[in-house]
Amino acid sequence: MKNDKNVKTYKRGIAGFLAEKFMHSHLIPVFIIAALLTGIMAIFLTPKEEEPQISVPMIDIYTQADGLSAKDVENKITKVIEKSVWGETG
C-alpha cells in the first residue's frame, strides 16, 4: 500500500494499544468463558425474594369540592394540603 499524502495517521492511546495486543491473543476465549461462567454463577447464587418488602412512603388524601374547576381545586385545596403534609414526619 502506498503512502498517500491525504491519509492521516493517529497515535494510539491506551485502548488502541490494549486492543492491538489482545486482538490475536489465545487468552481472550479464556477471559470470555470465565466472564460468562461468573455471570451464570451470579444469576443462580444471588438470593431472590418473591415478594420483597419495600416500604414506599405514600399517602392518599381524598377531598371533595363540588362546583370548582380543576384549576381552582389545585390552587385552593391541593396546594394547601400539600404544604401542610410536606413537613410531617413518619
Secondary structure by P-SEA (a helix, b strand, c coil): ccccccbbbbbbcaaaaaaaaaccccaaaaaaaaaaaaaaaaaaacccccccccccbbbbbbbbbccccaaaaacccaaaaaaaaccccc
